[in-house]
């Protein structure tokens, strides 16, 4: 007999003590909320496209980090 993932999870959780089963439920709810948050966030990056066209040159990550560190220290 083939069992779905949900059926397999249920079979495993059914034998756990109540507190551990609650932890599994809380984790499932956490995963669902994380999924909901990601799927509801618009992925429209068009606002950044206007600036991408303005920048020409190379990005120096080390230089940017040094500037950030300097600004934080001398802020």
PDB file of N, CA, C and O in Angstrom:
ATOM      1  N   UNK A   1       0.841  -1.190   0.000  1.00  0.00           N
ATOM      2  CA  UNK A   1       0.000   0.000   0.000  1.00  0.00           C
ATOM      3  C   UNK A   1       0.882   1.248   0.000  1.00  0.00           C
ATOM      4  O   UNK A   1       1.827   1.348   0.783  1.00  0.00           O
ATOM      5  N   UNK A   2       0.574   2.176  -0.864  1.00  0.00           N
ATOM      6  CA  UNK A   2       1.309   3.427  -0.973  1.00  0.00           C
ATOM      7  C   UNK A   2       0.717   4.449  -0.016  1.00  0.00           C
ATOM      8  O   UNK A   2      -0.498   4.640   0.034  1.00  0.00           O
ATOM      9  N   UNK A   3       1.589   5.103   0.743  1.00  0.00           N
ATOM     10  CA  UNK A   3       1.148   6.150   1.670  1.00  0.00           C
ATOM     11  C   UNK A   3       1.665   7.493   1.190  1.00  0.00           C
ATOM     12  O   UNK A   3       2.804   7.603   0.736  1.00  0.00           O
ATOM     13  N   UNK A   4       0.832   8.508   1.290  1.00  0.00           N
ATOM     14  CA  UNK A   4       1.273   9.861   0.967  1.00  0.00           C
ATOM     15  C   UNK A   4       2.210  10.351   2.063  1.00  0.00           C
ATOM     16  O   UNK A   4       2.298   9.745   3.131  1.00  0.00           O
ATOM     17  N   UNK A   5       2.895  11.428   1.799  1.00  0.00           N
ATOM     18  CA  UNK A   5       3.782  12.026   2.808  1.00  0.00           C
ATOM     19  C   UNK A   5       2.987  12.391   4.055  1.00  0.00           C
ATOM     20  O   UNK A   5       3.438  12.138   5.172  1.00  0.00           O
ATOM     21  N   UNK A   6       1.810  12.982   3.874  1.00  0.00           N
ATOM     22  CA  UNK A   6       0.987  13.370   5.026  1.00  0.00           C
ATOM     23  C   UNK A   6       0.605  12.146   5.854  1.00  0.00           C
ATOM     24  O   UNK A   6       0.620  12.201   7.084  1.00  0.00           O
ATOM     25  N   UNK A   7       0.266  11.051   5.195  1.00  0.00           N
ATOM     26  CA  UNK A   7      -0.080   9.823   5.910  1.00  0.00           C
ATOM     27  C   UNK A   7       1.128   9.257   6.655  1.00  0.00           C
ATOM     28  O   UNK A   7       0.994   8.756   7.772  1.00  0.00           O
ATOM     29  N   UNK A   8       2.287   9.337   6.047  1.00  0.00           N
ATOM     30  CA  UNK A   8       3.503   8.846   6.700  1.00  0.00           C
ATOM     31  C   UNK A   8       3.849   9.696   7.919  1.00  0.00           C
ATOM     32  O   UNK A   8       4.241   9.169   8.960  1.00  0.00           O
ATOM     33  N   UNK A   9       3.701  11.020   7.783  1.00  0.00           N
ATOM     34  CA  UNK A   9       3.962  11.917   8.918  1.00  0.00           C
ATOM     35  C   UNK A   9       2.977  11.601  10.043  1.00  0.00           C
ATOM     36  O   UNK A   9       3.366  11.502  11.207  1.00  0.00           O
ATOM     37  N   UNK A  10       1.704  11.444   9.690  1.00  0.00           N
ATOM     38  CA  UNK A  10       0.688  11.128  10.696  1.00  0.00           C
ATOM     39  C   UNK A  10       1.028   9.830  11.429  1.00  0.00           C
ATOM     40  O   UNK A  10       0.912   9.757  12.652  1.00  0.00           O
ATOM     41  N   UNK A  11       1.442   8.816  10.687  1.00  0.00           N
ATOM     42  CA  UNK A  11       1.784   7.529  11.304  1.00  0.00           C
ATOM     43  C   UNK A  11       2.949   7.680  12.283  1.00  0.00           C
ATOM     44  O   UNK A  11       2.952   7.064  13.348  1.00  0.00           O
ATOM     45  N   UNK A  12       3.922   8.488  11.925  1.00  0.00           N
ATOM     46  CA  UNK A  12       5.070   8.702  12.807  1.00  0.00           C
ATOM     47  C   UNK A  12       4.689   9.525  14.035  1.00  0.00           C
ATOM     48  O   UNK A  12       5.067   9.183  15.155  1.00  0.00           O
ATOM     49  N   UNK A  13       3.947  10.599  13.827  1.00  0.00           N
ATOM     50  CA  UNK A  13       3.598  11.514  14.912  1.00  0.00           C
ATOM     51  C   UNK A  13       2.623  10.863  15.888  1.00  0.00           C
ATOM     52  O   UNK A  13       2.639  11.168  17.081  1.00  0.00           O
ATOM     53  N   UNK A  14       1.795   9.987  15.396  1.00  0.00           N
ATOM     54  CA  UNK A  14       0.786   9.316  16.216  1.00  0.00           C
ATOM     55  C   UNK A  14       1.401   8.575  17.400  1.00  0.00           C
ATOM     56  O   UNK A  14       0.776   8.441  18.452  1.00  0.00           O
ATOM     57  N   UNK A  15       2.625   8.098  17.218  1.00  0.00           N
ATOM     58  CA  UNK A  15       3.254   7.323  18.290  1.00  0.00           C
ATOM     59  C   UNK A  15       4.112   8.184  19.230  1.00  0.00           C
ATOM     60  O   UNK A  15       4.678   7.672  20.196  1.00  0.00           O
ATOM     61  N   UNK A  16       4.206   9.470  18.950  1.00  0.00           N
ATOM     62  CA  UNK A  16       5.017  10.352  19.794  1.00  0.00           C
ATOM     63  C   UNK A  16       4.262  10.783  21.036  1.00  0.00           C
ATOM     64  O   UNK A  16       3.032  10.808  21.037  1.00  0.00           O
ATOM     65  N   UNK A  17       4.984  11.121  22.093  1.00  0.00           N
ATOM     66  CA  UNK A  17       4.341  11.749  23.256  1.00  0.00           C
ATOM     67  C   UNK A  17       3.720  13.089  22.840  1.00  0.00           C
ATOM     68  O   UNK A  17       4.142  13.701  21.858  1.00  0.00           O
ATOM     69  N   UNK A  18       2.735  13.525  23.585  1.00  0.00           N
ATOM     70  CA  UNK A  18       1.976  14.738  23.243  1.00  0.00           C
ATOM     71  C   UNK A  18       2.864  15.961  23.029  1.00  0.00           C
ATOM     72  O   UNK A  18       2.649  16.714  22.079  1.00  0.00           O
ATOM     73  N   UNK A  19       3.848  16.173  23.884  1.00  0.00           N
ATOM     74  CA  UNK A  19       4.688  17.364  23.749  1.00  0.00           C
ATOM     75  C   UNK A  19       5.527  17.321  22.476  1.00  0.00           C
ATOM     76  O   UNK A  19       5.754  18.360  21.856  1.00  0.00           O
ATOM     77  N   UNK A  20       5.989  16.143  22.079  1.00  0.00           N
ATOM     78  CA  UNK A  20       6.766  16.030  20.850  1.00  0.00           C
ATOM     79  C   UNK A  20       5.864  16.164  19.615  1.00  0.00           C
ATOM     80  O   UNK A  20       6.270  16.739  18.606  1.00  0.00           O
ATOM     81  N   UNK A  21       4.652  15.634  19.700  1.00  0.00           N
ATOM     82  CA  UNK A  21       3.695  15.793  18.597  1.00  0.00           C
ATOM     83  C   UNK A  21       3.349  17.268  18.420  1.00  0.00           C
ATOM     84  O   UNK A  21       3.200  17.741  17.293  1.00  0.00           O
ATOM     85  N   UNK A  22       3.220  18.000  19.533  1.00  0.00           N
ATOM     86  CA  UNK A  22       2.942  19.434  19.473  1.00  0.00           C
ATOM     87  C   UNK A  22       4.105  20.178  18.814  1.00  0.00           C
ATOM     88  O   UNK A  22       3.896  21.129  18.061  1.00  0.00           O
ATOM     89  N   UNK A  23       5.327  19.738  19.105  1.00  0.00           N
ATOM     90  CA  UNK A  23       6.497  20.369  18.482  1.00  0.00           C
ATOM     91  C   UNK A  23       6.490  20.154  16.973  1.00  0.00           C
ATOM     92  O   UNK A  23       6.838  21.060  16.217  1.00  0.00           O
ATOM     93  N   UNK A  24       6.097  18.966  16.533  1.00  0.00           N
ATOM     94  CA  UNK A  24       5.993  18.684  15.094  1.00  0.00           C
ATOM     95  C   UNK A  24       4.929  19.579  14.472  1.00  0.00           C
ATOM     96  O   UNK A  24       5.138  20.141  13.397  1.00  0.00           O
ATOM     97  N   UNK A  25       3.801  19.711  15.138  1.00  0.00           N
ATOM     98  CA  UNK A  25       2.730  20.586  14.644  1.00  0.00           C
ATOM     99  C   UNK A  25       3.203  22.032  14.558  1.00  0.00           C
ATOM    100  O   UNK A  25       2.950  22.711  13.564  1.00  0.00           O
ATOM    101  N   UNK A  26       3.880  22.500  15.585  1.00  0.00           N
ATOM    102  CA  UNK A  26       4.399  23.873  15.570  1.00  0.00           C
ATOM    103  C   UNK A  26       5.385  24.073  14.426  1.00  0.00           C
ATOM    104  O   UNK A  26       5.379  25.117  13.775  1.00  0.00           O
ATOM    105  N   UNK A  27       6.227  23.082  14.180  1.00  0.00           N
ATOM    106  CA  UNK A  27       7.185  23.188  13.086  1.00  0.00           C
ATOM    107  C   UNK A  27       6.466  23.227  11.738  1.00  0.00           C
ATOM    108  O   UNK A  27       6.838  24.004  10.858  1.00  0.00           O
ATOM    109  N   UNK A  28       5.439  22.393  11.576  1.00  0.00           N
ATOM    110  CA  UNK A  28       4.664  22.408  10.329  1.00  0.00           C
ATOM    111  C   UNK A  28       4.005  23.767  10.118  1.00  0.00           C
ATOM    112  O   UNK A  28       3.970  24.282   9.000  1.00  0.00           O
ATOM    113  N   UNK A  29       3.489  24.338  11.188  1.00  0.00           N
ATOM    114  CA  UNK A  29       2.879  25.677  11.088  1.00  0.00           C
ATOM    115  C   UNK A  29       3.916  26.739  10.744  1.00  0.00           C
ATOM    116  O   UNK A  29       3.637  27.658   9.974  1.00  0.00           O
ATOM    117  N   UNK A  30       5.107  26.615  11.312  1.00  0.00           N
ATOM    118  CA  UNK A  30       6.182  27.533  10.996  1.00  0.00           C
ATOM    119  C   UNK A  30       6.530  27.459   9.507  1.00  0.00           C
ATOM    120  O   UNK A  30       6.669  28.488   8.846  1.00  0.00           O
ATOM    121  N   UNK A  31       6.670  26.240   8.986  1.00  0.00           N
ATOM    122  CA  UNK A  31       6.975  26.077   7.570  1.00  0.00           C
ATOM    123  C   UNK A  31       5.876  26.668   6.696  1.00  0.00           C
ATOM    124  O   UNK A  31       6.162  27.302   5.680  1.00  0.00           O
ATOM    125  N   UNK A  32       4.624  26.463   7.088  1.00  0.00           N
ATOM    126  CA  UNK A  32       3.506  27.007   6.323  1.00  0.00           C
ATOM    127  C   UNK A  32       3.521  28.530   6.339  1.00  0.00           C
ATOM    128  O   UNK A  32       3.292  29.159   5.306  1.00  0.00           O
ATOM    129  N   UNK A  33       3.787  29.128   7.491  1.00  0.00           N
ATOM    130  CA  UNK A  33       3.805  30.594   7.571  1.00  0.00           C
ATOM    131  C   UNK A  33       4.953  31.166   6.756  1.00  0.00           C
ATOM    132  O   UNK A  33       4.814  32.221   6.137  1.00  0.00           O
ATOM    133  N   UNK A  34       6.085  30.476   6.755  1.00  0.00           N
ATOM    134  CA  UNK A  34       7.225  30.928   5.955  1.00  0.00           C
ATOM    135  C   UNK A  34       6.898  30.844   4.471  1.00  0.00           C
ATOM    136  O   UNK A  34       7.248  31.736   3.698  1.00  0.00           O
ATOM    137  N   UNK A  35       6.227  29.772   4.081  1.00  0.00           N
ATOM    138  CA  UNK A  35       5.817  29.610   2.684  1.00  0.00           C
ATOM    139  C   UNK A  35       4.821  30.698   2.293  1.00  0.00           C
ATOM    140  O   UNK A  35       4.925  31.285   1.215  1.00  0.00           O
ATOM    141  N   UNK A  36       3.854  30.964   3.176  1.00  0.00           N
ATOM    142  CA  UNK A  36       2.849  31.994   2.900  1.00  0.00           C
ATOM    143  C   UNK A  36       3.490  33.369   2.762  1.00  0.00           C
ATOM    144  O   UNK A  36       3.108  34.152   1.893  1.00  0.00           O
ATOM    145  N   UNK A  37       4.465  33.659   3.619  1.00  0.00           N
ATOM    146  CA  UNK A  37       5.123  34.969   3.575  1.00  0.00           C
ATOM    147  C   UNK A  37       5.898  35.144   2.276  1.00  0.00           C
ATOM    148  O   UNK A  37       5.895  36.225   1.685  1.00  0.00           O
ATOM    149  N   UNK A  38       6.556  34.090   1.836  1.00  0.00           N
ATOM    150  CA  UNK A  38       7.335  34.189   0.590  1.00  0.00           C
ATOM    151  C   UNK A  38       6.434  34.295  -0.625  1.00  0.00           C
ATOM    152  O   UNK A  38       6.746  35.031  -1.560  1.00  0.00           O
ATOM    153  N   UNK A  39       5.336  33.584  -0.631  1.00  0.00           N
ATOM    154  CA  UNK A  39       4.470  33.606  -1.809  1.00  0.00           C
ATOM    155  C   UNK A  39       3.635  34.876  -1.876  1.00  0.00           C
ATOM    156  O   UNK A  39       3.143  35.225  -2.949  1.00  0.00           O
ATOM    157  N   UNK A  40       3.461  35.581  -0.751  1.00  0.00           N
ATOM    158  CA  UNK A  40       2.666  36.806  -0.763  1.00  0.00           C
ATOM    159  C   UNK A  40       3.520  38.046  -1.024  1.00  0.00           C
ATOM    160  O   UNK A  40       2.980  39.126  -1.266  1.00  0.00           O
ATOM    161  N   UNK A  41       4.843  37.904  -0.978  1.00  0.00           N
ATOM    162  CA  UNK A  41       5.724  39.042  -1.210  1.00  0.00           C
ATOM    163  C   UNK A  41       5.882  39.261  -2.709  1.00  0.00           C
ATOM    164  O   UNK A  41       6.332  38.365  -3.423  1.00  0.00           O
ATOM    165  N   UNK A  42       5.518  40.432  -3.185  1.00  0.00           N
ATOM    166  CA  UNK A  42       5.681  40.679  -4.619  1.00  0.00           C
ATOM    167  C   UNK A  42       7.160  40.696  -5.002  1.00  0.00           C
ATOM    168  O   UNK A  42       7.998  41.224  -4.272  1.00  0.00           O
ATOM    169  N   UNK A  43       7.456  40.125  -6.127  1.00  0.00           N
ATOM    170  CA  UNK A  43       8.834  40.043  -6.590  1.00  0.00           C
ATOM    171  C   UNK A  43       9.094  41.036  -7.725  1.00  0.00           C
ATOM    172  O   UNK A  43       9.882  40.766  -8.632  1.00  0.00           O
ATOM    173  N   UNK A  44       8.428  42.178  -7.661  1.00  0.00           N
ATOM    174  CA  UNK A  44       8.584  43.196  -8.690  1.00  0.00           C
ATOM    175  C   UNK A  44       9.874  43.973  -8.442  1.00  0.00           C
ATOM    176  O   UNK A  44       9.971  44.748  -7.490  1.00  0.00           O
ATOM    177  N   UNK A  45      10.836  43.763  -9.284  1.00  0.00           N
ATOM    178  CA  UNK A  45      12.127  44.427  -9.137  1.00  0.00           C
ATOM    179  C   UNK A  45      12.266  45.591 -10.114  1.00  0.00           C
ATOM    180  O   UNK A  45      13.363  46.125 -10.283  1.00  0.00           O
ATOM    181  N   UNK A  46      11.185  45.985 -10.751  1.00  0.00           N
ATOM    182  CA  UNK A  46      11.267  47.031 -11.764  1.00  0.00           C
ATOM    183  C   UNK A  46      11.757  48.354 -11.199  1.00  0.00           C
ATOM    184  O   UNK A  46      12.381  49.136 -11.917  1.00  0.00           O
ATOM    185  N   UNK A  47      11.488  48.619  -9.934  1.00  0.00           N
ATOM    186  CA  UNK A  47      11.945  49.869  -9.333  1.00  0.00           C
ATOM    187  C   UNK A  47      13.471  49.932  -9.316  1.00  0.00           C
ATOM    188  O   UNK A  47      14.043  51.020  -9.380  1.00  0.00           O
ATOM    189  N   UNK A  48      14.131  48.790  -9.231  1.00  0.00           N
ATOM    190  CA  UNK A  48      15.584  48.765  -9.214  1.00  0.00           C
ATOM    191  C   UNK A  48      16.182  48.834 -10.620  1.00  0.00           C
ATOM    192  O   UNK A  48      17.332  49.237 -10.794  1.00  0.00           O
ATOM    193  N   UNK A  49      15.398  48.439 -11.613  1.00  0.00           N
ATOM    194  CA  UNK A  49      15.894  48.451 -12.987  1.00  0.00           C
ATOM    195  C   UNK A  49      16.315  49.852 -13.432  1.00  0.00           C
ATOM    196  O   UNK A  49      17.277  49.999 -14.186  1.00  0.00           O
ATOM    197  N   UNK A  50      15.604  50.871 -12.974  1.00  0.00           N
ATOM    198  CA  UNK A  50      15.932  52.228 -13.383  1.00  0.00           C
ATOM    199  C   UNK A  50      17.318  52.652 -12.900  1.00  0.00           C
ATOM    200  O   UNK A  50      17.982  53.455 -13.556  1.00  0.00           O
ATOM    201  N   UNK A  51      17.755  52.124 -11.770  1.00  0.00           N
ATOM    202  CA  UNK A  51      19.069  52.469 -11.247  1.00  0.00           C
ATOM    203  C   UNK A  51      20.160  51.599 -11.840  1.00  0.00           C
ATOM    204  O   UNK A  51      21.302  52.039 -11.979  1.00  0.00           O
ATOM    205  N   UNK A  52      19.821  50.381 -12.188  1.00  0.00           N
ATOM    206  CA  UNK A  52      20.792  49.480 -12.783  1.00  0.00           C
ATOM    207  C   UNK A  52      21.339  50.017 -14.087  1.00  0.00           C
ATOM    208  O   UNK A  52      22.499  49.778 -14.422  1.00  0.00           O
ATOM    209  N   UNK A  53      20.521  50.739 -14.823  1.00  0.00           N
ATOM    210  CA  UNK A  53      20.952  51.291 -16.092  1.00  0.00           C
ATOM    211  C   UNK A  53      21.918  52.457 -15.896  1.00  0.00           C
ATOM    212  O   UNK A  53      22.679  52.779 -16.807  1.00  0.00           O
ATOM    213  N   UNK A  54      21.903  53.096 -14.723  1.00  0.00           N
ATOM    214  CA  UNK A  54      22.760  54.243 -14.468  1.00  0.00           C
ATOM    215  C   UNK A  54      24.177  53.842 -14.083  1.00  0.00           C
ATOM    216  O   UNK A  54      25.123  54.586 -14.341  1.00  0.00           O
ATOM    217  N   UNK A  55      24.329  52.698 -13.480  1.00  0.00           N
ATOM    218  CA  UNK A  55      25.627  52.302 -12.955  1.00  0.00           C
ATOM    219  C   UNK A  55      26.464  51.660 -14.048  1.00  0.00           C
ATOM    220  O   UNK A  55      26.030  50.720 -14.715  1.00  0.00           O
ATOM    221  N   UNK A  56      27.644  52.173 -14.214  1.00  0.00           N
ATOM    222  CA  UNK A  56      28.595  51.575 -15.141  1.00  0.00           C
ATOM    223  C   UNK A  56      29.901  51.417 -14.405  1.00  0.00           C
ATOM    224  O   UNK A  56      30.337  52.335 -13.710  1.00  0.00           O
ATOM    225  N   UNK A  57      30.520  50.287 -14.543  1.00  0.00           N
ATOM    226  CA  UNK A  57      31.785  50.050 -13.873  1.00  0.00           C
ATOM    227  C   UNK A  57      31.749  48.773 -13.069  1.00  0.00           C
ATOM    228  O   UNK A  57      30.797  47.995 -13.135  1.00  0.00           O
ATOM    229  N   UNK A  58      32.796  48.581 -12.318  1.00  0.00           N
ATOM    230  CA  UNK A  58      32.911  47.372 -11.517  1.00  0.00           C
ATOM    231  C   UNK A  58      32.546  47.668 -10.081  1.00  0.00           C
ATOM    232  O   UNK A  58      32.795  48.762  -9.574  1.00  0.00           O
ATOM    233  N   UNK A  59      31.965  46.705  -9.444  1.00  0.00           N
ATOM    234  CA  UNK A  59      31.632  46.814  -8.039  1.00  0.00           C
ATOM    235  C   UNK A  59      32.744  46.168  -7.238  1.00  0.00           C
ATOM    236  O   UNK A  59      33.078  45.004  -7.456  1.00  0.00           O
ATOM    237  N   UNK A  60      33.312  46.908  -6.323  1.00  0.00           N
ATOM    238  CA  UNK A  60      34.392  46.400  -5.483  1.00  0.00           C
ATOM    239  C   UNK A  60      33.821  46.142  -4.096  1.00  0.00           C
ATOM    240  O   UNK A  60      33.614  47.068  -3.312  1.00  0.00           O
ATOM    241  N   UNK A  61      33.571  44.883  -3.808  1.00  0.00           N
ATOM    242  CA  UNK A  61      32.956  44.501  -2.530  1.00  0.00           C
ATOM    243  C   UNK A  61      33.816  44.913  -1.340  1.00  0.00           C
ATOM    244  O   UNK A  61      33.294  45.382  -0.329  1.00  0.00           O
ATOM    245  N   UNK A  62      35.130  44.742  -1.455  1.00  0.00           N
ATOM    246  CA  UNK A  62      36.020  45.100  -0.354  1.00  0.00           C
ATOM    247  C   UNK A  62      35.984  46.599  -0.071  1.00  0.00           C
ATOM    248  O   UNK A  62      35.974  47.021   1.085  1.00  0.00           O
ATOM    249  N   UNK A  63      35.964  47.388  -1.124  1.00  0.00           N
ATOM    250  CA  UNK A  63      35.898  48.843  -0.954  1.00  0.00           C
ATOM    251  C   UNK A  63      34.585  49.248  -0.291  1.00  0.00           C
ATOM    252  O   UNK A  63      34.571  50.110   0.587  1.00  0.00           O
ATOM    253  N   UNK A  64      33.493  48.634  -0.707  1.00  0.00           N
ATOM    254  CA  UNK A  64      32.193  48.946  -0.118  1.00  0.00           C
ATOM    255  C   UNK A  64      32.166  48.553   1.360  1.00  0.00           C
ATOM    256  O   UNK A  64      31.630  49.290   2.187  1.00  0.00           O
ATOM    257  N   UNK A  65      32.733  47.412   1.689  1.00  0.00           N
ATOM    258  CA  UNK A  65      32.773  46.970   3.085  1.00  0.00           C
ATOM    259  C   UNK A  65      33.624  47.915   3.917  1.00  0.00           C
ATOM    260  O   UNK A  65      33.273  48.225   5.055  1.00  0.00           O
ATOM    261  N   UNK A  66      34.737  48.374   3.365  1.00  0.00           N
ATOM    262  CA  UNK A  66      35.604  49.296   4.085  1.00  0.00           C
ATOM    263  C   UNK A  66      34.880  50.616   4.346  1.00  0.00           C
ATOM    264  O   UNK A  66      34.985  51.178   5.436  1.00  0.00           O
ATOM    265  N   UNK A  67      34.155  51.106   3.357  1.00  0.00           N
ATOM    266  CA  UNK A  67      33.392  52.339   3.532  1.00  0.00           C
ATOM    267  C   UNK A  67      32.326  52.168   4.605  1.00  0.00           C
ATOM    268  O   UNK A  67      32.134  53.046   5.447  1.00  0.00           O
ATOM    269  N   UNK A  68      31.633  51.031   4.571  1.00  0.00           N
ATOM    270  CA  UNK A  68      30.588  50.760   5.541  1.00  0.00           C
ATOM    271  C   UNK A  68      31.173  50.709   6.954  1.00  0.00           C
ATOM    272  O   UNK A  68      30.603  51.276   7.886  1.00  0.00           O
ATOM    273  N   UNK A  69      32.289  50.042   7.104  1.00  0.00           N
ATOM    274  CA  UNK A  69      32.946  49.946   8.423  1.00  0.00           C
ATOM    275  C   UNK A  69      33.377  51.320   8.899  1.00  0.00           C
ATOM    276  O   UNK A  69      33.223  51.644  10.077  1.00  0.00           O
ATOM    277  N   UNK A  70      33.923  52.143   7.988  1.00  0.00           N
ATOM    278  CA  UNK A  70      34.385  53.484   8.352  1.00  0.00           C
ATOM    279  C   UNK A  70      33.195  54.331   8.799  1.00  0.00           C
ATOM    280  O   UNK A  70      33.274  55.031   9.808  1.00  0.00           O
ATOM    281  N   UNK A  71      32.084  54.269   8.043  1.00  0.00           N
ATOM    282  CA  UNK A  71      30.913  55.074   8.368  1.00  0.00           C
ATOM    283  C   UNK A  71      30.325  54.661   9.710  1.00  0.00           C
ATOM    284  O   UNK A  71      29.875  55.509  10.480  1.00  0.00           O
ATOM    285  N   UNK A  72      30.328  53.367   9.991  1.00  0.00           N
ATOM    286  CA  UNK A  72      29.788  52.893  11.268  1.00  0.00           C
ATOM    287  C   UNK A  72      30.660  53.363  12.431  1.00  0.00           C
ATOM    288  O   UNK A  72      30.153  53.729  13.492  1.00  0.00           O
ATOM    289  N   UNK A  73      31.966  53.349  12.221  1.00  0.00           N
ATOM    290  CA  UNK A  73      32.885  53.714  13.284  1.00  0.00           C
ATOM    291  C   UNK A  73      32.921  55.231  13.511  1.00  0.00           C
ATOM    292  O   UNK A  73      33.142  55.699  14.627  1.00  0.00           O
ATOM    293  N   UNK A  74      32.701  55.982  12.436  1.00  0.00           N
ATOM    294  CA  UNK A  74      32.813  57.435  12.531  1.00  0.00           C
ATOM    295  C   UNK A  74      31.469  58.145  12.331  1.00  0.00           C
ATOM    296  O   UNK A  74      31.411  59.366  12.189  1.00  0.00           O
ATOM    297  N   UNK A  75      30.421  57.373  12.324  1.00  0.00           N
ATOM    298  CA  UNK A  75      29.084  57.763  12.043  1.00  0.00           C
ATOM    299  C   UNK A  75      28.571  59.001  12.517  1.00  0.00           C
ATOM    300  O   UNK A  75      27.411  59.325  12.265  1.00  0.00           O
TER     301      UNK A  75
END
